[in-house]
Amino acid sequence: MAHRRGDVVHRRFVGRPAVKDLLEALGIPHPEIAAITVNGAPAGFDHRLDDGARVEVWPAAEAAEWGLVPVLPAAPEDLADPRFVVDAHLGRLAAYLRMLGFDTWYRNDADDDQLAAVAAAEGRILLTRDRGLLKRSVVRRGAYLRSDQPVEQLVEVALRFGPVDRWRPFGRCLRCNTLLVSVSREEVLHRLQPLTRIYYDDFRRCPGCGAIYWKGSHHARMERLVDRVRASIPRSAER
């Protein structure tokens, strides 16, 4: 087996295994693979291998660069409005994705069965650092995150699934993922601290959990984070 950089892995097998089974035996989750060729011809995950077959696999960026046929064509919703389900261990990343405006399913008590089921039932892209979770057959789209740092993870996701022109910052609740609605100062006055009442007039409320948002110091910190992530993305990848 080889990828475009020329590394070759030789693998013995019995019978005629499917490409997916062989690749995952090598530790490569199928959602990480964008294109496959067998003996130079495009192939799918269910392609059965014969003795001596040469299998080449490409990640998304390289497959697009070489104009290869995708093994799983991108669904329209993936291109226009990607939605995510995030592993229970990646809570900070979930909040950051919501900060950018992406519909992000997250529960801190969700187990692997629930994560895979949500990804399959709702057509969400599964984000995790667990390769085993990505190997589940019901998971069609997902990504193994290389970094263990939330900001770096956010950059990884933005580069692969969420170009800058799809961002809608600060329009979604960081706690529960619901879209925010604008409210008057008078509607939330009874819930505000004295200084907040004095200095701020622009408020939004979450219809889901009732959280209130305004452009205080916390908002300024988030704006700096958005700018930092945007600056980490090459211009060629922004759209």
Buried (B, 14 or more C-beta within 10 A) or exposed (E): BEBBEEEEEEEEEEEEBBBBBBBBEEEBBBBBBBBBBBEEEEBEBEBEBEEEBEBBBBBBEBBEEEEBBBBBEBEEEBEEEBBBBBBBEBBBBBBBBBBBBBBBBBBEEBEBEBBBBBBBEEBBBBBBBBEEBBBBEEBBBBBBBEEEEBBBBBBBBBBBBBBBEBBEBBBBBBBBBBBBEEBEBEEBEEEBEEEBBEEBEEBBBBEEEEBBBBBEEEEEEBBEBBEEBBEEBEEEEBE
